[in-house]
Amino acid sequence: MNGADTAAGLMSDHGLLTTASLVVIAILVIVVILAIWWGSRLRARQHGERPEVPPAATERTIVEPPVAPSPPPLADTATGAPVEPESAAPAAAARAPAGGAAAQTVTMLKGLGPKVAARLGELGITTVGQIATLSPAEAEALDADLGSFRGRMARDRWIEQAQLLAAGDTERYEATFGKLG
């Protein structure tokens, strides 16, 4: 064998190697393109089979809490005649949100969002009035039951907020904690 034969043999082997590599790469490209096409067809088929949600079902509906009936008028014990409440009572009633403290949901309190409200609901606390009447021992036990929200009751001063709202003192509430709503 001379040098020319050896060079020709290497060239043919090198050419064969390059051709084989290109064929393998082309096959891989075709497989990838087919896989992408097949995946897009599956996705389109799955998307087409999903039931469409009517637009009305996705809108949030705000439900107002029921309005508590007004208490019966006070009666004078001596005469039995109805007595008008004190002048401060109408002013407090005018400042109190509709429905009274019993109907105020806990989400009115600053620092108490829907996740904490859901946890409180699981524990039986749903109104501002319930939080306002908690004793220190009950508040501590409730705080311990809040799990990952422990400490929020004291930090955000829920009891103080609830007492102001339950009393209908929105002016003092807003001066201390900011605008309601």
Secondary structure, DSSP 8 states (H G I E B T S, - for coil): --HHHHHHHHHHHHHHHHHHHHHHHHHHHHHHHHHHHHHHHHHHHHHHHS----HHHHS--------------EE-TTT--EE---THHHHHHHHS-TTHHHH-BGGGSTT--HHHHHHHHHTT--BHHHHHT--HHHHHHHHHTTGGGTTHHHHTTHHHHHHHHHTT-HHHHHHHH----
